[in-house]
Amino acid sequence: MLVSNVFQMIGGQVTLDRRPILRGVDLTVCPGEVVAIMGANGSGKSTLVRALLGLTPLSGGKTLLYGEQPARFGDWWRIGYVPQRLAVGGGVPATVQEVVASGRIARQSRLRRTTKEDRAATAEALEAVGLAARAKDPVQSLSGGQQQRVLIARALAGKPDTFVMDEPTAGVDAESQSLLADTLTTLVRDGRTVVLVAHELGPLEPVITRGVVIRDGRVDHDGRPPQPEGECAKPGHEHVHPHEEEVVGGPLTGLQVKR
């Protein structure tokens, strides 16, 4: 069966603690699109992308991932998920290389050992985000922006068809934002699909093909990315927002979402 959509949500509703978060969202993402999900804090934009992936259950409506319900979807290697933050406290310290290599898990069978192809993909991803020299360092020793690069590299290592990024530029340094813009440019050139959550676009704006603005759990705008206004439009303006943490293990990236 030929599937023309990467994501499709029809009448999507999410209710958490009896509070409506998404209120009847309709959204379709086609292959090759670069879609920015935008909106104010608390608007529901991060909940939307997690619901698209099946990480947050719907209380109404439905969502399809490459034509399949998330619970029945098996080709997780096709999706590279970049969460908001990686938890680095407690447990056995992981190196940068180990975290990035976990992005290959969805392509590996349970009994298959790490291959030369896996190692090459990991090395290529580290080089792409400018962290090859830090491969053996513990992730705890990296700055917030560098840790975000590690998460992006982990997604790159899996060589997926689609990337889903949850606020990849919020609270990180200008160098990391610029590097992400360069990475997205390469992905777009290679025909990849990208869905990212953003409070504002900044250096990513030139590669975004579509902006979806969420307001109070509903789609308020779907079309050309809106221009920043007010404080957000001032040069050098930065946003730093609280993020949820991620811990190791799970189907999308080798990581399990901590909720």
Order of alpha helices (4+ residues) and beta strands (2+ residues): beta-beta-beta-alpha-beta-beta-alpha-alpha-alpha-beta-alpha-beta-beta-beta-beta-beta
